[in-house]
Amino acid sequence: MRMSSLLIATALLGSSAWAQDEGSPYYLQLGLGAVFSEEADEVPGGTIGFDPGFSTGIAIGRTFGISERLDFEAEVETFYQSFTVDEEDIGAIASAVDDDAKTLAFMLNGGLDYRFTSQYSIYGALGVGWAKEIDYSSWDSGNLSTTDDDGVAFQARLGFGYNFGGSYDMRLGYRYFKTDTIDVEDEITGSVDEIDVAQHSVEATFRWGL
């Protein structure tokens, strides 16, 4: 009798632990990350590196249960990142006045979240969208001019999640982000070069159920 009671109690506790996911499927997510940019090759100045920067994002999404442990997530995200040209390389860009670089993008993301337990999970996601403002100030001064400041953007994310209980979650993961190339025109010679840079981010995100 005592053993059967323990088994019943264990089953009830297990079901109640998963029951916390049966609330509202909608969520709000805020994120903050550290950005590490790849070098820009064959641009005015040669090969130019970048200092680490930061990123931040806000998303509204919805989860769709596939199974007891697996969810599909769809969300709309506004993503912003800022970084600077390496101070040792900026001198090679003859007309550079400012070293700022930044991107503002609007993304549609879809991903999977797999829960090992009621608290721990792993997630992966892909996204595509539009970068409204892609700004490389170092190549937009003097005789140099960036002729494109928007374009298609895409990203991939992978990481781990932790549920604090109820509808509060924290995630720690990796993001790969890339936009269309940006044309840089030399207004004196008429030559055009392309800036093709991708960003790698380590980020923490916080999620609240709505």
Secondary structure as the mmCIF struct_conf table of DSSP 4:
data_model
#
loop_
_struct_conf.conf_type_id
_struct_conf.id
_struct_conf.beg_label_comp_id
_struct_conf.beg_label_asym_id
_struct_conf.beg_label_seq_id
_struct_conf.end_label_comp_id
_struct_conf.end_label_asym_id
_struct_conf.end_label_seq_id
HELX_RH_AL_P HELX_RH_AL_P1 ARG A 2 ALA A 19
HELX_RH_3T_P HELX_RH_3T_P1 GLN A 20 GLU A 22
BEND BEND1 GLY A 23 GLY A 23
BEND BEND2 PRO A 25 PRO A 25
STRN STRN1 TYR A 26 SER A 37
HELX_LH_PP_P HELX_LH_PP_P1 GLU A 38 GLU A 39
STRN STRN2 ALA A 40 VAL A 43
TURN_TY1_P TURN_TY1_P1 PRO A 44 GLY A 45
STRN STRN3 GLY A 46 ILE A 48
STRN STRN4 PHE A 50 GLY A 65
BEND BEND3 ILE A 66 ARG A 69
STRN STRN5 LEU A 70 VAL A 85
TURN_TY1_P TURN_TY1_P2 GLU A 87 ASP A 89
HELX_RH_3T_P HELX_RH_3T_P2 ILE A 90 ALA A 92
BEND BEND4 ILE A 93 ILE A 93
TURN_TY1_P TURN_TY1_P3 ALA A 94 SER A 95
STRN STRN6 ASP A 100 ARG A 115
BEND BEND5 PHE A 116 GLN A 119
STRN STRN7 TYR A 120 TYR A 136
HELX_RH_3T_P HELX_RH_3T_P3 SER A 137 TRP A 139
BEND BEND6 ASP A 140 SER A 141
TURN_TY1_P TURN_TY1_P4 GLY A 142 ASN A 143
STRN STRN8 LEU A 144 THR A 146
STRN STRN9 GLY A 151 GLY A 165
TURN_TY1_P TURN_TY1_P5 GLY A 166 SER A 167
STRN STRN10 TYR A 168 THR A 179
STRN STRN11 ILE A 182 ASP A 186
TURN_TY1_P TURN_TY1_P6 GLU A 187 THR A 189
STRN STRN12 VAL A 192 ILE A 195
STRN STRN13 ALA A 198 GLY A 209
#
